[in-house]
Amino acid sequence: MTTPFLSGAPASGAPASGAPASGGCPAHAATTPVPLGGPAFRTEPQALYRSMRHSYGPVVPVELPGGFPAWLIVGYRELHQVTSDGELFPRDVGLWNQWEHIPADWPLLPMVGRPMPSIYFTAGAEHRRHSEMVVPALEAVDPFEIREHCEQLADRLVDSICARGTADLVAEFAEPLPVLVLARLVGFPDAEGADIARVLKDLADGGPGAHEAYGRFGAHMRRLVAAKRETPGDDVTSRMLADPEPFTDEEYALDLMAVTAAGHLTTADWISNSLRLMLTEDQFADSLTGGRRSVGDAMNEVLWEESPTQILAGRWAVRDTQLGGRTIRAGDMLLLGLGAANTDPLIRQEITSGGGHHAANGSHLAFSHGEYRCPFPAQEIAETIARTAIEVILDRLPDLGLAVPAEDLVRRPSAFLRGTTALPVRFAPVQTTGDLL
């Protein structure tokens, strides 16, 4: 789960706050923490990452809202090193050396989390225990079933806008669709899926209602677990409950919350970022006239250039160590700069020198890496939802075009997420699918 950041940051293209105007020894010249938030992350994050890399090196001292310190990893190799070493850098939030200073109402708590028995907030053997229950339940989902659900629900959303000739493809299509599909897959009836979509939107917005939304989200999942104990079905929740390893109902609910929340806004942003790219870049124009090859190209380009998850919290150091020329203390938080690492010039040079092009290469870190990466079946589910969503909208609205100049599109005010707040489009009004039957 991710939460928008609202603290200040330097303007686009300028050195990050505290960064020297010129280089020097990058790993040692700059030590003043960079505030993790503000307009530069929204407008030109890659320019900001380049400035950070030049002034600080691959590991950047940053400051979270409230003044709490952390390290942002912007180097591909350093990020690969951290995510490959789950013993030294586990995803164990209980190690954090700042807990005594964190207020109970800190707005980032839903994202960072507290020590709790779920697949997302456990480490080592306990994490593997949860993975061995959750991952097979996801693997058993039929890809054709996912696509069928997605086509049906996408058509339903398009039906609600197609007669108007105008729409906001973020609010009216990309954001609700993934959670409606995921709600079906875990076992919710459609009537409850709409409320879960609203809950997750409130949670992702990170405002005053985020904590209340988190409570409502948990209540939905606890009711689902109780219902599936009484009446199992062909769904992810029932398969989790059938696992022979004993888990508490609270653990099941927390794991279902993790699966649903992690797949919601990231998939929504994958859809909207890909559509934005296809609507603004000439090389993808054939997708709007019946071609399909460039749908996959656009989706992969987004994972490299505008990864929906730009920064992921996090990893915590078990002991004092060195990383990228920095001294990392035991309990320090490390933030995974997935978006920054994907644009590290070192990895780009290696790809292009090998005769490849990054847009067709799958070595990006958009899904993280290592033991705690996004499970492969969850990646497949997200890709099926995103690709099907894009294909449905292009089939139903073939003359789709932006309703505003591309430069007027606004990004979500978040250092952690890369998404568009709205995607206004115009198209010729068409019939609903119901009218065609």
C-alpha positions as CSV (number, residue, x, y, z in Angstrom):
1,M,0.0,0.0,0.0
2,T,1.2,3.5,-0.7
3,T,0.4,7.0,0.5
4,P,0.9,10.3,-1.3
5,F,3.5,12.6,0.1
6,L,2.8,16.3,0.5
7,S,6.0,17.8,1.9
8,G,8.1,20.2,-0.2
9,A,10.8,19.3,-2.7
10,P,12.9,21.3,-5.2
11,A,11.6,22.4,-8.5
12,S,12.0,20.2,-11.6
13,G,15.6,20.0,-12.8
14,A,17.1,21.7,-9.8
15,P,19.4,19.9,-7.4
16,A,17.5,18.2,-4.6
17,S,17.2,20.2,-1.3
18,G,20.6,20.0,0.4
19,A,22.4,18.9,-2.7
20,P,25.5,20.8,-3.8
21,A,25.0,22.7,-7.1
22,S,28.0,20.8,-8.6
23,G,29.4,17.4,-8.2
24,G,32.4,16.1,-6.3
25,C,32.8,12.7,-4.8
26,P,29.2,11.8,-5.2
27,A,29.0,9.2,-2.3
28,H,30.5,11.7,0.2
29,A,30.0,15.3,-1.0
30,A,26.3,15.6,0.0
31,T,24.9,14.6,3.3
32,T,21.9,16.9,3.9
33,P,18.8,14.8,3.7
34,V,16.4,15.3,0.7
35,P,12.8,15.9,1.7
36,L,10.9,13.0,0.2
37,G,8.0,14.7,-1.5
38,G,6.9,17.8,-3.4
39,P,6.3,18.9,-7.0
40,A,9.6,17.6,-8.5
41,F,8.6,14.0,-7.8
42,R,5.3,14.7,-9.6
43,T,6.6,16.7,-12.6
44,E,10.0,15.4,-13.6
45,P,11.1,12.6,-11.3
46,Q,13.8,11.3,-13.6
47,A,15.5,14.8,-13.6
48,L,15.3,14.7,-9.8
49,Y,16.8,11.2,-9.7
50,R,19.7,12.3,-12.0
51,S,20.4,15.2,-9.7
52,M,20.3,12.9,-6.7
53,R,22.6,10.4,-8.3
54,H,25.1,13.2,-9.4
55,S,25.2,14.8,-6.0
56,Y,24.8,11.9,-3.6
57,G,25.7,8.7,-5.4
58,P,23.6,5.6,-5.5
59,V,22.3,5.8,-1.9
60,V,20.7,9.1,-0.9
61,P,19.9,10.3,2.6
62,V,16.2,11.4,2.7
63,E,13.7,12.7,5.2
64,L,10.2,11.3,5.5
65,P,7.4,13.6,6.6
66,G,7.8,14.3,10.3
67,G,11.5,14.5,9.9
68,F,12.3,10.8,10.1
69,P,15.5,9.7,8.3
70,A,15.8,7.0,5.7
71,W,18.0,6.0,2.7
72,L,16.7,6.0,-0.8
73,I,18.5,3.6,-3.2
74,V,18.7,5.0,-6.7
75,G,21.4,2.7,-8.1
76,Y,20.3,-0.4,-9.9
77,R,23.2,-2.5,-8.7
78,E,22.8,-1.4,-5.1
79,L,19.0,-2.0,-5.2
80,H,19.7,-5.5,-6.7
81,Q,22.2,-6.1,-3.9
82,V,19.7,-5.1,-1.1
83,T,16.8,-7.1,-2.5
84,S,19.0,-10.2,-3.0
85,D,20.2,-10.2,0.6
86,G,17.1,-11.0,2.7
87,E,19.3,-11.9,5.7
88,L,21.1,-8.5,5.9
89,F,18.2,-6.4,4.6
90,P,14.9,-8.2,5.5
91,R,11.5,-6.6,5.1
92,D,11.1,-6.6,8.8
93,V,9.5,-3.4,9.9
94,G,10.0,-4.3,13.6
95,L,13.8,-3.6,13.1
96,W,13.2,0.1,12.5
97,N,15.2,2.3,14.9
98,Q,12.7,5.1,14.7
99,W,9.6,3.4,16.3
100,E,9.9,5.2,19.6
101,H,9.5,8.6,17.8
102,I,6.6,7.6,15.5
103,P,3.2,9.0,16.5
104,A,0.2,6.8,16.3
105,D,-1.5,9.0,13.7
106,W,1.6,9.2,11.4
107,P,0.1,9.4,7.9
108,L,2.5,6.9,6.4
109,L,1.7,4.1,8.9
110,P,-0.7,2.3,6.5
111,M,2.1,2.1,4.0
112,V,5.1,1.4,6.2
113,G,3.0,-0.8,8.5
114,R,3.7,-2.2,12.0
115,P,4.9,-5.6,12.9
116,M,1.9,-7.9,12.0
117,P,1.4,-11.5,10.8
118,S,0.8,-10.9,7.1
119,I,2.7,-11.8,3.9
120,Y,3.7,-8.2,3.5
121,F,5.0,-7.4,7.0
122,T,6.8,-10.6,8.0
123,A,10.3,-11.7,7.2
124,G,12.4,-14.9,7.0
125,A,10.7,-18.2,7.9
126,E,7.4,-16.5,8.8
127,H,7.2,-14.7,5.5
128,R,7.8,-18.0,3.7
129,R,5.1,-19.7,5.7
130,H,2.6,-17.1,4.5
131,S,3.9,-17.2,0.9
132,E,3.5,-21.0,0.8
133,M,-0.2,-20.5,1.6
134,V,-1.0,-17.3,-0.5
135,V,1.0,-18.0,-3.7
136,P,-0.5,-21.3,-4.6
137,A,-4.0,-19.8,-4.0
138,L,-3.1,-17.1,-6.6
139,E,-1.5,-19.6,-9.0
140,A,-4.7,-21.6,-9.1
141,V,-6.7,-18.7,-10.6
142,D,-7.5,-19.6,-14.2
143,P,-6.1,-17.0,-16.6
144,F,-9.1,-17.3,-18.9
145,E,-11.3,-16.6,-15.8
146,I,-9.4,-13.5,-15.1
147,R,-9.8,-12.3,-18.6
148,E,-13.5,-13.1,-18.7
149,H,-14.1,-11.2,-15.5
150,C,-12.0,-8.3,-16.7
151,E,-13.8,-8.1,-20.1
152,Q,-17.2,-8.3,-18.5
153,L,-16.5,-5.6,-15.8
154,A,-14.6,-3.4,-18.3
155,D,-17.6,-3.5,-20.7
156,R,-19.8,-2.6,-17.8
157,L,-17.7,0.5,-17.0
158,V,-17.5,1.5,-20.6
159,D,-21.3,1.1,-20.9
160,S,-21.6,3.8,-18.2
161,I,-19.6,6.4,-20.2
162,C,-19.9,5.4,-23.9
163,A,-23.1,7.4,-24.7
164,R,-21.6,10.7,-23.3
165,G,-18.7,11.1,-25.6
166,T,-16.4,12.3,-22.8
167,A,-15.0,10.6,-19.7
168,D,-12.2,10.6,-17.1
169,L,-10.5,7.3,-17.8
170,V,-8.8,7.3,-14.4
171,A,-11.8,7.8,-12.1
172,E,-14.3,6.0,-14.3
173,F,-12.3,3.1,-15.7
174,A,-8.6,2.5,-14.7
175,E,-9.1,2.9,-10.9
176,P,-12.3,0.9,-10.3
177,L,-11.6,-2.0,-12.7
178,P,-8.7,-3.7,-11.0
179,V,-10.3,-3.8,-7.6
180,L,-13.6,-5.0,-9.0
181,V,-11.8,-7.9,-10.7
182,L,-9.7,-8.7,-7.6
183,A,-12.8,-8.6,-5.4
184,R,-14.3,-11.3,-7.6
185,L,-11.2,-13.4,-7.5
186,V,-10.9,-13.4,-3.8
187,G,-14.6,-14.2,-3.4
188,F,-16.6,-11.0,-2.9
189,P,-20.0,-10.5,-4.6
190,D,-20.0,-7.6,-7.1
191,A,-22.2,-5.5,-4.8
192,E,-19.4,-5.4,-2.2
193,G,-16.7,-4.8,-4.7
194,A,-17.8,-1.3,-5.4
195,D,-17.5,-0.3,-1.7
196,I,-14.0,-1.9,-1.5
197,A,-13.0,0.2,-4.4
198,R,-14.1,3.3,-2.5
199,V,-12.3,2.1,0.6
200,L,-9.0,1.6,-1.3
201,K,-9.3,5.0,-3.0
202,D,-9.6,6.6,0.5
203,L,-6.7,4.6,1.7
204,A,-4.5,5.5,-1.2
205,D,-5.3,9.2,-1.0
206,G,-3.6,9.2,2.4
207,G,-5.7,12.0,3.8
208,P,-7.4,12.2,7.2
209,G,-9.7,9.4,6.3
210,A,-6.9,6.9,5.6
211,H,-7.0,5.3,9.1
212,E,-10.8,4.9,9.1
213,A,-10.6,3.4,5.6
214,Y,-8.0,0.9,6.7
215,G,-10.4,-0.2,9.5
216,R,-13.3,-0.6,7.0
217,F,-11.0,-2.5,4.7
218,G,-10.1,-5.0,7.5
219,A,-13.8,-5.4,8.4
220,H,-14.6,-6.4,4.8
221,M,-11.9,-9.0,4.8
222,R,-12.9,-10.5,8.2
223,R,-16.5,-10.8,7.0
224,L,-15.2,-12.5,3.8
225,V,-13.1,-15.1,5.8
226,A,-16.1,-15.9,8.0
227,A,-18.4,-16.3,5.0
228,K,-16.0,-18.6,3.2
229,R,-15.6,-20.7,6.2
230,E,-19.3,-21.3,6.1
231,T,-19.6,-21.6,2.4
232,P,-16.4,-22.3,0.5
233,G,-16.2,-21.5,-3.3
234,D,-13.8,-21.5,-6.2
235,D,-11.9,-18.4,-5.1
236,V,-8.6,-17.3,-3.6
237,T,-10.0,-17.0,0.0
238,S,-11.4,-20.5,0.0
239,R,-8.1,-22.0,-1.3
240,M,-6.2,-20.1,1.4
241,L,-8.5,-21.5,4.1
242,A,-8.0,-25.0,2.7
243,D,-4.3,-24.9,3.2
244,P,-3.2,-27.5,5.8
245,E,-0.9,-25.0,7.7
246,P,-2.8,-23.5,10.6
247,F,-3.5,-19.7,10.4
248,T,-5.7,-17.5,12.4
249,D,-8.6,-15.6,10.9
250,E,-6.8,-12.4,11.5
251,E,-3.8,-13.7,9.5
252,Y,-6.1,-14.7,6.6
253,A,-7.7,-11.2,6.6
254,L,-4.3,-9.4,6.7
255,D,-3.0,-11.5,3.8
256,L,-6.1,-10.8,1.8
257,M,-5.8,-7.1,2.5
258,A,-2.2,-7.2,1.3
259,V,-3.0,-9.0,-1.9
260,T,-5.9,-6.8,-2.8
261,A,-4.3,-3.5,-1.8
262,A,-1.0,-4.2,-3.5
263,G,-2.8,-5.1,-6.8
264,H,-5.2,-2.2,-6.8
265,L,-3.6,1.2,-7.5
266,T,-0.5,-0.2,-9.1
267,T,-2.5,-2.0,-11.7
268,A,-4.8,1.1,-12.1
269,D,-1.7,3.3,-12.8
270,W,-0.3,0.7,-15.1
271,I,-3.5,1.0,-17.2
272,S,-3.7,4.8,-17.1
273,N,0.0,5.3,-17.7
274,S,-0.1,3.0,-20.7
275,L,-3.2,4.7,-22.1
276,R,-1.6,8.1,-21.6
277,L,1.5,7.0,-23.5
278,M,-0.5,5.6,-26.4
279,L,-2.5,8.9,-26.5
280,T,0.5,11.1,-26.5
281,E,3.3,9.3,-28.3
282,D,3.2,8.8,-32.1
283,Q,5.0,5.4,-32.0
284,F,2.0,3.9,-30.2
285,A,-0.7,5.4,-32.5
286,D,-1.4,2.2,-34.3
287,S,-2.9,0.8,-31.1
288,L,-5.7,3.3,-31.6
289,T,-6.4,2.0,-35.1
290,G,-6.7,-1.7,-34.4
291,G,-3.1,-2.7,-33.9
292,R,-2.3,-4.8,-30.8
293,R,1.4,-5.4,-30.8
294,S,2.1,-1.9,-29.3
295,V,-0.2,-2.5,-26.4
296,G,2.4,-4.8,-24.9
297,D,5.2,-2.5,-26.0
298,A,3.5,0.5,-24.2
299,M,2.9,-1.5,-21.1
300,N,6.6,-2.6,-20.9
301,E,7.8,1.0,-21.7
302,V,5.7,2.2,-18.7
303,L,7.4,-0.4,-16.4
304,W,10.8,1.0,-17.4
305,E,10.1,4.7,-17.6
306,E,7.0,5.4,-15.4
307,S,6.8,2.4,-13.1
308,P,3.5,2.7,-11.1
309,T,5.5,2.0,-7.9
310,Q,8.4,4.5,-7.9
311,I,9.5,4.0,-4.3
312,L,8.8,1.0,-2.1
313,A,9.1,0.8,1.6
314,G,11.1,-0.9,2.6
315,R,14.0,-2.9,3.9
316,W,15.7,-2.5,7.3
317,A,19.3,-3.2,8.1
318,V,20.0,-6.0,10.6
319,R,23.4,-4.6,11.5
320,D,25.8,-1.8,10.7
321,T,27.1,-2.1,7.1
322,Q,28.3,-0.3,4.0
323,L,26.2,0.3,0.9
324,G,27.1,2.5,-2.0
325,G,29.7,4.4,0.0
326,R,27.3,5.1,2.8
327,T,27.4,3.8,6.4
328,I,24.0,2.1,7.1
329,R,23.3,1.7,10.8
330,A,21.3,-1.2,12.3
331,G,17.6,-0.5,12.1
332,D,17.9,2.1,9.3
333,M,15.1,2.1,6.8
334,L,16.0,1.6,3.2
335,L,13.6,2.7,0.5
336,L,13.7,0.9,-2.8
337,G,13.9,3.5,-5.6
338,L,12.4,1.2,-8.3
339,G,11.8,4.1,-10.7
340,A,15.2,5.6,-10.2
341,A,17.1,2.3,-10.5
342,N,15.3,1.5,-13.8
343,T,16.8,4.7,-15.3
344,D,20.3,4.2,-13.8
345,P,22.7,5.0,-16.7
346,L,24.9,1.9,-15.8
347,I,22.1,-0.6,-16.5
348,R,20.9,1.3,-19.6
349,Q,24.4,1.1,-21.0
350,E,24.7,-2.6,-20.4
351,I,21.4,-3.3,-22.1
352,T,22.1,-1.1,-25.2
353,S,25.7,-2.3,-25.5
354,G,24.3,-5.9,-25.7
355,G,22.3,-5.0,-28.7
356,G,19.0,-4.7,-26.8
357,H,16.5,-1.9,-26.2
358,H,15.2,-1.4,-22.7
359,A,11.6,-1.1,-23.8
360,A,11.7,-4.8,-25.0
361,N,13.7,-6.0,-22.0
362,G,12.2,-7.5,-18.9
363,S,15.0,-6.8,-16.5
364,H,13.3,-3.8,-15.0
365,L,12.6,-3.7,-11.2
366,A,9.0,-2.5,-11.4
367,F,7.9,-5.6,-9.4
368,S,11.0,-5.4,-7.1
369,H,13.3,-8.3,-6.8
370,G,14.4,-11.1,-4.5
371,E,12.5,-13.0,-1.8
372,Y,10.1,-10.2,-1.1
373,R,9.3,-9.2,-4.7
374,C,5.7,-9.2,-6.0
375,P,4.9,-13.0,-6.4
376,F,5.0,-14.1,-10.0
377,P,1.3,-15.2,-10.1
378,A,0.3,-11.7,-8.8
379,Q,2.3,-10.1,-11.6
380,E,0.5,-12.3,-14.2
381,I,-2.9,-11.4,-12.7
382,A,-2.0,-7.6,-12.9
383,E,-0.7,-8.0,-16.5
384,T,-3.8,-9.8,-17.6
385,I,-6.1,-7.1,-16.0
386,A,-4.1,-4.2,-17.5
387,R,-3.8,-5.7,-21.0
388,T,-7.4,-6.7,-21.2
389,A,-8.6,-3.3,-19.9
390,I,-6.6,-1.5,-22.5
391,E,-7.8,-3.8,-25.3
392,V,-11.4,-3.4,-24.3
393,I,-11.3,0.4,-24.1
394,L,-9.6,0.6,-27.5
395,D,-12.1,-1.8,-29.1
396,R,-15.1,-0.1,-27.7
397,L,-13.9,3.5,-28.2
398,P,-11.6,3.3,-31.3
399,D,-11.4,7.1,-31.9
400,L,-10.3,7.9,-28.3
401,G,-8.4,11.1,-27.9
402,L,-7.2,13.4,-25.2
403,A,-9.7,16.2,-24.2
404,V,-7.0,18.4,-22.9
405,P,-3.4,19.3,-24.0
406,A,-1.0,16.6,-22.9
407,E,1.0,19.2,-20.8
408,D,-2.2,19.8,-18.7
409,L,-2.4,16.3,-17.4
410,V,-1.5,16.2,-13.7
411,R,0.4,13.5,-11.8
412,R,-0.6,12.2,-8.4
413,P,1.3,14.3,-5.7
414,S,3.3,11.3,-4.5
415,A,7.0,10.4,-4.3
416,F,6.0,6.8,-4.0
417,L,3.5,6.5,-6.8
418,R,3.6,7.5,-10.5
419,G,0.0,7.9,-11.7
420,T,-2.2,10.5,-13.4
421,T,-4.9,12.1,-11.3
422,A,-7.2,12.3,-14.3
423,L,-7.2,11.3,-18.0
424,P,-9.9,13.3,-19.7
425,V,-10.8,11.9,-23.2
426,R,-13.3,12.5,-26.0
427,F,-14.7,10.0,-28.4
428,A,-17.7,9.6,-30.7
429,P,-20.7,8.5,-28.5
430,V,-21.5,4.8,-29.1
431,Q,-24.1,2.3,-28.0
432,T,-23.8,0.2,-24.8
433,T,-23.3,-3.5,-25.1
434,G,-26.8,-4.0,-23.8
435,D,-28.1,-2.0,-26.7
436,L,-26.3,-4.3,-29.1
437,L,-27.9,-7.5,-27.7
